[in-house]
Amino acid sequence: MTPIKLNEETLALAEEQAARQGFADVNAYLASLIYRAGDQNGPRNGASSRREIDQWCARWREWAASHPIQPTFADDSRESIYGEDDR
């Protein structure tokens, strides 16, 4: 791996931004920027910001809340799923 040399101000700014966005370290943050700049659908290598995770969770919760609550209990026991012939 070839190291990248950054001046102190740039490194400090990158570290600040990485922390603000919830990245574990500056390397993951910089990698996410590179992938985002080069290919919107490129590999993320597991590097998601806390904000992205929170946005995904909010969309998921909104989707779940858009479905009506069913007043009945779902019987998903083995006995209810499989008939006499399946046992």
C-alpha positions as CSV (number, residue, x, y, z in Angstrom):
1,M,0.0,0.0,0.0
2,T,1.3,3.4,-0.9
3,P,0.9,6.0,1.8
4,I,-0.7,9.4,0.9
5,K,0.9,12.5,2.3
6,L,-1.5,15.1,3.6
7,N,-0.6,18.4,5.2
8,E,-1.6,18.7,8.9
9,E,-4.5,21.0,8.2
10,T,-6.0,18.7,5.6
11,L,-5.5,15.7,7.8
12,A,-7.1,17.5,10.8
13,L,-10.1,18.5,8.6
14,A,-10.5,14.9,7.3
15,E,-10.4,13.5,10.9
16,E,-13.0,16.1,12.0
17,Q,-15.3,15.3,9.1
18,A,-14.9,11.5,9.7
19,A,-15.7,11.8,13.3
20,R,-18.7,14.1,12.6
21,Q,-20.1,11.6,10.1
22,G,-19.6,8.6,12.4
23,F,-16.7,6.9,10.7
24,A,-14.4,4.7,12.8
25,D,-11.3,6.2,11.3
26,V,-10.2,8.7,8.7
27,N,-9.2,5.9,6.2
28,A,-12.8,4.6,6.0
29,Y,-14.1,8.2,5.5
30,L,-11.6,8.9,2.7
31,A,-12.4,5.6,1.1
32,S,-16.1,6.4,1.1
33,L,-15.4,9.7,-0.6
34,I,-13.3,8.1,-3.3
35,Y,-15.9,5.5,-4.0
36,R,-18.7,8.0,-4.0
37,A,-16.7,10.3,-6.4
38,G,-15.7,7.5,-8.8
39,D,-18.8,5.4,-8.9
40,Q,-22.0,5.9,-7.1
41,N,-22.7,2.2,-7.1
42,G,-19.1,1.1,-6.3
43,P,-18.1,-1.0,-3.4
44,R,-18.3,0.7,0.0
45,N,-16.2,-1.8,1.8
46,G,-18.5,-1.6,4.8
47,A,-17.8,2.1,5.2
48,S,-21.1,3.8,5.8
49,S,-21.5,6.9,7.8
50,R,-23.7,7.0,10.8
51,R,-25.9,9.5,9.0
52,E,-26.4,7.1,6.1
53,I,-27.4,4.3,8.5
54,D,-29.8,6.7,10.4
55,Q,-31.4,7.7,7.1
56,W,-31.8,4.0,6.1
57,C,-33.4,3.2,9.5
58,A,-35.7,6.2,9.2
59,R,-36.9,5.1,5.7
60,W,-37.4,1.5,7.0
61,R,-39.4,2.7,10.0
62,E,-41.5,4.9,7.8
63,W,-42.2,2.0,5.5
64,A,-43.1,-0.3,8.4
65,A,-45.4,2.4,9.9
66,S,-47.2,2.7,6.6
67,H,-48.6,-0.8,7.1
68,P,-51.7,-1.3,9.2
69,I,-51.4,-3.1,12.5
70,Q,-53.2,-6.4,12.3
71,P,-55.3,-7.1,15.4
72,T,-55.0,-10.9,15.1
73,F,-52.2,-13.0,16.5
74,A,-50.2,-14.9,13.8
75,D,-49.9,-18.6,14.8
76,D,-46.7,-19.5,13.2
77,S,-46.1,-22.6,15.3
78,R,-44.8,-25.8,13.7
79,E,-48.2,-27.4,14.4
80,S,-50.1,-24.7,12.5
81,I,-47.7,-24.7,9.5
82,Y,-47.3,-28.4,8.9
83,G,-50.3,-30.7,8.5
84,E,-50.6,-34.2,9.8
85,D,-49.0,-35.6,6.6
86,D,-45.9,-33.4,7.1
87,R,-44.9,-34.7,10.5
